[in-house]
């Protein structure tokens, strides 16, 4: 409990660590070049943004250490390290769930991770992932 409070206090003392990931060029996913040319151009954008229509928070974050380029300034690097620390530490707000046969997850882009698993050769696992621009509406 003391560690969680320390992390929250640390973030509260550095509100710029919240502002830095909201910069329009805070995080860039580099271009993906295949044998036949560019498959995807580089994509820069904020990590956190607010939907202008309803004010809801949108997150575009990954803890991956490769295939991502954070804005090259000290504040952005500090904010990235603070976010990695926050999301990698275990606490009461991190849920664990093991998918069973026929189960899936439908959610907005919440911080998540995927751990390794052993596949049963007799019943191989099939995981489908889709990305949409619109939020999942609970209604």
C-alpha positions as CSV (number, residue, x, y, z in Angstrom):
1,X,0.0,0.0,0.0
2,X,2.8,2.4,0.8
3,X,4.4,1.8,-2.6
4,X,1.1,2.6,-4.4
5,X,0.8,5.9,-2.5
6,X,4.4,6.8,-3.3
7,X,3.7,6.3,-7.0
8,X,0.5,8.3,-6.9
9,X,2.2,11.1,-4.9
10,X,5.1,11.1,-7.4
11,X,2.8,11.6,-10.3
12,X,0.8,14.3,-8.5
13,X,4.0,16.2,-7.8
14,X,4.9,16.1,-11.6
15,X,1.7,17.2,-13.5
16,X,4.0,17.8,-16.5
17,X,4.3,14.0,-16.7
18,X,0.6,14.1,-17.6
19,X,0.9,17.0,-20.0
20,X,4.0,15.6,-21.9
21,X,2.2,12.5,-23.2
22,X,-0.7,14.7,-24.5
23,X,1.7,16.5,-27.0
24,X,0.5,15.9,-30.6
25,X,3.8,14.2,-31.4
26,X,4.4,12.4,-28.0
27,X,4.6,8.9,-29.5
28,X,5.5,7.7,-33.0
29,X,5.0,4.2,-34.4
30,X,7.7,4.0,-37.1
31,X,6.8,3.2,-40.7
32,X,6.6,-0.5,-41.6
33,X,8.4,-1.2,-44.8
34,X,7.9,-4.5,-46.5
35,X,9.7,-6.0,-49.5
36,X,7.3,-4.3,-51.9
37,X,7.5,-0.9,-50.2
38,X,5.8,0.9,-47.3
39,X,3.0,-1.0,-45.7
40,X,2.2,1.7,-43.2
41,X,3.5,5.2,-42.8
42,X,4.9,6.5,-39.5
43,X,2.1,7.4,-37.2
44,X,2.6,10.2,-34.6
45,X,0.1,11.3,-32.0
46,X,-0.6,11.9,-28.4
47,X,-0.6,9.1,-25.8
48,X,-3.6,10.6,-24.0
49,X,-6.2,12.8,-25.6
50,X,-9.7,13.9,-24.7
51,X,-12.6,13.3,-27.1
52,X,-13.8,16.7,-28.1
53,X,-17.4,15.5,-28.3
54,X,-17.8,14.0,-24.9
55,X,-14.6,14.7,-23.0
56,X,-13.8,11.0,-22.5
57,X,-10.1,10.0,-22.2
58,X,-8.6,8.2,-25.2
59,X,-5.3,6.3,-24.7
60,X,-2.8,5.3,-27.3
61,X,-0.1,3.7,-25.3
62,X,2.2,0.7,-25.4
63,X,4.8,-0.4,-22.9
64,X,6.8,-2.1,-25.8
65,X,10.3,-0.9,-25.7
66,X,10.9,-1.4,-29.5
67,X,8.9,-0.3,-32.5
68,X,7.9,2.9,-30.6
69,X,9.6,6.3,-30.5
70,X,8.9,8.7,-27.7
71,X,9.3,12.4,-28.4
72,X,13.0,13.2,-27.9
73,X,13.0,15.5,-24.9
74,X,13.8,15.0,-21.2
75,X,10.2,15.5,-20.0
76,X,8.8,13.0,-22.4
77,X,11.4,10.4,-21.4
78,X,10.6,11.0,-17.7
79,X,6.8,10.6,-18.4
80,X,7.4,7.4,-20.4
81,X,9.5,6.0,-17.5
82,X,6.8,7.0,-15.0
83,X,4.1,5.3,-17.0
84,X,6.1,2.1,-17.5
85,X,6.7,2.1,-13.7
86,X,3.0,2.7,-13.0
87,X,1.7,0.0,-15.4
88,X,4.4,-2.7,-14.6
89,X,4.0,-2.7,-10.8
90,X,1.3,-5.0,-9.4
91,X,-1.4,-3.5,-7.3
92,X,-5.1,-3.9,-6.5
93,X,-6.2,-2.2,-9.7
94,X,-4.6,-4.7,-12.0
95,X,-6.9,-7.6,-13.0
96,X,-5.8,-11.0,-14.1
97,X,-7.9,-13.2,-16.3
98,X,-7.1,-16.5,-18.2
99,X,-9.2,-17.0,-21.2
100,X,-11.0,-20.4,-21.5
101,X,-12.2,-22.1,-24.6
102,X,-14.7,-20.0,-26.5
103,X,-14.0,-16.9,-24.4
104,X,-12.9,-13.5,-25.5
105,X,-12.6,-9.9,-24.4
106,X,-14.2,-6.8,-25.9
107,X,-13.0,-3.5,-24.5
108,X,-11.7,-0.1,-25.3
109,X,-7.9,0.2,-25.3
110,X,-7.2,-0.4,-21.6
111,X,-3.7,-1.1,-20.5
112,X,-3.2,-4.8,-20.8
113,X,-0.5,-7.5,-21.4
114,X,-0.5,-10.9,-22.9
115,X,1.5,-13.6,-21.2
116,X,2.9,-16.6,-22.9
117,X,0.9,-19.8,-23.0
118,X,1.2,-23.5,-23.9
119,X,-1.0,-24.4,-26.8
120,X,-2.7,-27.8,-26.9
121,X,-1.8,-29.4,-30.3
122,X,-5.2,-31.2,-30.3
123,X,-7.1,-28.0,-29.7
124,X,-5.0,-25.1,-31.0
125,X,-5.8,-21.6,-29.7
126,X,-7.1,-19.0,-32.2
127,X,-6.9,-15.4,-31.1
128,X,-8.6,-12.7,-33.2
129,X,-7.8,-9.0,-32.7
130,X,-9.7,-6.2,-34.3
131,X,-9.1,-2.5,-34.0
132,X,-11.8,0.1,-34.4
133,X,-11.8,3.9,-34.4
134,X,-15.1,4.2,-32.5
135,X,-15.3,3.4,-28.8
136,X,-17.2,0.4,-27.5
137,X,-20.5,1.7,-26.0
138,X,-21.7,0.0,-22.9
139,X,-25.3,0.8,-23.7
